[in-house]
């Protein structure tokens, strides 16, 4: 093979000058992000703070390192009373009474691990806002529900079906951390429930009878709150159905309880063929060494991990914050998949950003970072009509002198020859 010192031929001095000028433009286009990201904390850089918080939590709970790394201990010791929480993080003015008021209406609980991610001195810490109940939940007196999603989309026990070739099996209502923005907050009840095998068997029978179903999502609650054995049984049942091509698991444990991703779990998942796992990182502060190790175990077992972020006001409704989250998740091999627009439901409306904010974020991602870091922005249609993508419009006119008029990610208006 011939070695050419100057690289590919055909690049002129003038071409180098044009390229250099364009590179100056590119750098200027993201300089605001370069400056802003210095002030957006990523969990991978905060291990010292997390260790300090963990030491304090273990002291309060009278436990040690061994217990901390046991996911079942984490679940048993979920922080679910205000008095215990107040020993771990300082509660701000009136917050104690406000939490007591909220818990009369809806359930709350935080894994000790996720509490350790909270900046105790910041009332607007994105982890705190997602996990500690806010008085705004109780002040939202509107009753906005979507009964159609459950009433008219469940053809068999534990099933939700919104699409032609795929459906959901709900396996439990349990979660290791009850997110304050959860759209199912009214459905989880006050006690953990594992849905019975008989109900799951009826769901499996429905799938067997409907051969157009090729994709099944196990969720809840959190699908990884069931035992390895129970999950293994469900996956084995799905493996035995010829028309099922892929299985998916919906879980937030890599974010809020990474010790749930055990070697035993991964060995079990590996034997079930094509398995995808979708989780939910909403801020770079959640991307930690522990979550990175959990994802590494999953990927080594052949499980592909995707991320479904929720657009949340005051947490990630900022173009720089969202961009850094997408980039940080890719660092630990989590592929951005969706950005969900927060639904208009009772008790969570204070988390709702404007659709224009979401579109502005999408505008700022496309072209300004790698395509792998650009998820699909989704609005969930009312009445159980499923996910609808919403994106900036790049097509300006489909017929300008026989050509398509469009704009590039950088704002350049151009024509494209549409001839075949």
N, C-alpha and C positions, 0 to 999 in steps of 0.2 A: 504494500500500500504506500502510495506516494505521500510524503509529508510536506504540507505547504505552510510555511511560517506565518504568512499574513492572513490565514483563514480563507473563507469562501471568496472566490473571485467575483468581480463585477461591482463591488462597492467602491464608488468614486469618492474623491475628497469632498465634493459637494454633498454626496449622500451622507457622509460622516457628519458633516455640519448640520444637515437637517435632523439627523438622528439625535445629535447632541442637544439641539434646541428642543426637540420633542421630550427628551429625558428631563430637561429642566422643567418643562410644563408638567410632566408626570409627578415630579418631586413636589412641586408647588401645590398640586392637586390634593396631596395627602399630608401636607405639612401640618394642617390643623389637627389631624388624627395623631400624628407623631408627637405633637405637643400634649394632646389630651390624654393619651393612653398612659402617660407617666403617672397620672393621678387616679387610674382605674385599677384597683387591687386585684391580683390574681392569686388564687389559693396556693398555687405552686410556689409562690414567693413568701407565704405567710406561715410557714411551718412552725416557727418559733412562737408566734402568737397562739396558734392552735394548741401547741404542747402546753403552754401556760394555762390556757383555758381548760384543757383536759385534766391537768393536775388538780385544778380547783373543783371541777365537777366530780372527779373520783373521790376527793376528800369529802364532799357533801354526801355522796352516795355510799361512802365507806366500801370502796371496791378498789381493785388493782388492775394492772395492765392485762392480765389474763382475762378478766371479766370484760374489759373494754373491747377486746378483740372477738368476743363471742356475740354473734348477732342475736342469739336468743336472749342473752342477758340484756342487750340493748333494748329489745322489744319489751321485756318484762319491766325494765326500769325506765320506760318512756316517761318523760316529764309531762305530767298532766294535772298538776295542782299548783296554784299560784304560790303557795308558801315555799315549796321546793324550788320553783323557778327563781324566787326572790333571793334565795341563798346563793344562786349561781350567777345571775346577772342583776345589776341594779335596776329596779323598776322606777320609771320616771313618775312625776307627779300624777296622782290619781290613777296610775296604771293598774295597781293592785285591784282596786274596786271595779275598774272598767273590765278587766279580764273576768272577774267574778260575774259580772252582769252578762257578758257574752256567752260564758259557758252554760248559762241557763237555757240558751237557745240552740247552740250548736257545739259539737264535740271539738276538742283540741288535744294535741299531744305532740311532743317533739322528742326524737331520739337523742340520747346524750351526745352522740357524735355530732349531730346537726347543731345542737346548742353550742358545741365547741367552736363552730364556725362564726358565731356571732361576735361582732365587735361590741363589747359591753358598754363602751363609752359613746356609741353612735346610735341615737334614736332612729335614724334613717338607714341603718345597716340593712342592705338588701336581704340578708339571711333572716334577720330579725323580723322584717316586714312580711316575709313569707310564712313565718312560723308562729310568732307571738300574736295572739288575738288583739284586735284593735277595736276601740269603741265605735269606729265607723261601721263595723259589721252590725252592731245593734241599732245604730241610728238609721240605717237603711230600712225604712219601714215599707218600702214598695214590695209587692208580691209579684215577682216576675218568674214564672216557671214555664217549663216546656214539657207538659205531661205527654205530648204526642210522641216524644222520643221513646218513652217506655211503653205507652199504651198501644201504639200502632206499629211498632217495629220489633216486636218480640214474638216470632212465630212458634217458639218452643222455649221451655224453661232455660234460664240463664243466657239466652241468646239475644243479641241486638243485631239486626240486619238492616243496613242502610244502602247497600250497593249490590250490583248484580253478581259478582264473583267472590265476595268475601263477607265475613261476618265476625262478630265478637262472641266469645264465651266469657261470661263473668264468673270468676271462680271464688271470690271472697269480697267482703266489704272492708277488710282490714288494711291498714297502712302503718308503716313505721313512723310516719310523720304526716299529720293532717294539714295539708297546705291551706293557707287562709284564702287562697284564690280558687279553691277547688269548685268545679261546676257541679260536682255530685255531693256537695256538703250536706244536702237535705236527705240524701239516700243512704248515708253510711250508718245512721242510727247511733246508739250509745254503747253497743257491745259488738265485739268482733264476731263475725259469722263465717263459717266455712260452708259453702253450698254443698249439699249432700251428693253422694255418688249417684243416687238414683236420678237426680235432676241433671247432672252432667251426662249420664247415660242417655237421657232423653234428648239432650242437645246433640250428642254424638249420632244418635239415630236419625235426627233431622238432617244432619250433614251428609250422612250416608245416602239418604233418599234424594238429595239435591246435588246432582253430579256437576252442576255448573260452579259449585263452590270449590275454589282452589287454594284459598288463603284464609287461615284462621288466626285471630288475635286473642290471646289469653290475657285478660286484664281483671279489674275489680272496681274499687280498691286497688291493691297492688298484687299482681300475680305471684310475686316472689315472697309473699307472706304465708303461702302454704308450704307444707313440707316438701323436701326433695322427692319423697316417695309418692305423694299425691300428684305432684307435677309430672313425675315420670310416668305415672299411670295414664294421665290425660294425654300426654304426648305420644305414648305408645298406642293408645286408641286411635289417635289421628294418623300415626304412621301406617296403621292398617287399612286406611281408606285410600284407594288407588288414585282418586282425583284430587287429593290434597297435595299440593306442590310445596308449599312453604308454611311454617309455623312462626308466629310472632309472639313476643312477650312484652307486655306493657308494664314497666316498673320504674320507680324513681329510686330504687335502692342504691345504684351506683353513685347517686348524688347525696342522699340523706342517710344511707346505711350501707356503705361499701363493704363492710365485713360480712354482709350476707352473701357476697360472691365468693363462696368457698371453693376449695379444690374439688370437693365432693360434688358440689352443684355443677361445676364446669365439666367434670368427667361424665356426669349424667347427661348434660345437654349435648355433649359432643357425639353421643351415640344416636342422636335423633335427626341426623341429616341437616337439612337446610333450616336453620333457626336464626331469626333476626330478633334483636332486642332494641326497643325504643325507650329512651329515658327522657329526663327533663332537667337540663341545666338552664337556669334563667339568669345567672350572673357569673362572671369570671371568678368571683370569690369562692364559688362552689367547686371550682376545678382544682382539686387538691392532689397531693401525692397519694393519699388513700384511694381517691376515686380513679386516679391514673392506674394504680395497681389492680384495681377491680376490673377495669376495662381491659388491661393487658391479659388477665386471666381468661376473660371471655373471648378475646380475639384469638388467643392461642388454642382455644377449644373450637374455633371455627365459627363462633357466633359474631355476626356483624352488628355493630352498635350504632344506632342513629339517635339524633336529638330532636325533640319536639319542644321548642321554647314557647312560652306564653308571653305575649306582649303585655307588660305590666307597668302601669303608671308609677313613676317614682322609683322604679327598680331597673328597668332596661329600655324605657321608651326614649332613648337617646342614641343617635346614630353611632357615636363613638363607643359607647358602652356595648351596644349590640354587636358591632363589628369586632371588638376585642373578644367578646364571648365566642363568636363564631371561630375566630382564629385560635383561641385558647383550647376550645373543644377539639379542634383538629390536631393540636399538639399531642393530645392523649388518644388519638385515633377514634374520636367520636364524630361521625359525619352529620353536619347540620341537615335536617330533613324538612321540618316545618317551623314557621312562626305562626302561632295561633293568635287570632284576635280574641281578647278576653270577652266572654259572653256577658250579656246584660241580664244577670240573675241576682236574686235577692241576696244581700249581704256582701257582695263582691264588687259592686259597681264603682267603689272608690279606686279599684285597680284598673278601670277601663281608660285606655288612652283613645285618642281619635284615630279613625282609619287613616286620616292624612298623615299622622305620625308614623304609622306603619309603612305607608307608601314612601315617605321620605327616607325611612331607613333602607328600604329595598333599593331606592334610587342611589343611595350612597354605598350600597354593597356591590352592585353589578358594575364590574370594570375597575372598581377601586380596591378589590381584593380578588383572590382566586375564585374561580367558579365553584370549587368544592365548598367554599365558605358561604355560598349564597343559597339559603333554603327557599322554600315556597311559602309565601305569605297567604294565610288561610282565614277565611271567614266561615264559621259553621252556620249553615243556613237554618232558619227557624223551622219548626214543625218536623224536625228529624230528617231534613232533606240533604244532609251530608255536607262535606267540605267543599268550599268553592275557592279556587285560587284568585287572588287579587294582586295585580302587578302594575307597575308604571307602564304607560303606553308609549312604545317607541315608534309605532307606525303612524305617520301623520296623514298620509293620503295613499290610496292604493292605485291611483291612476292619474299620474302627472305626465302627460305626453307619452303614455304607455309604460311609464316607469313607476316604481314604488318610492314614495318620498318617506324617509325615516330619519330619526336622529340617533346618534351613537350614544354610548354611555357617557361620553365626555361632552355631549351637547352639540356636536357637529351635525348640521342638517345636510343630508346627502340623498342622491338618487341611486336606485338599484334597478338594473335591467331585469325585467320579470319574464323575458322571453324564454320559451323552452328550447 
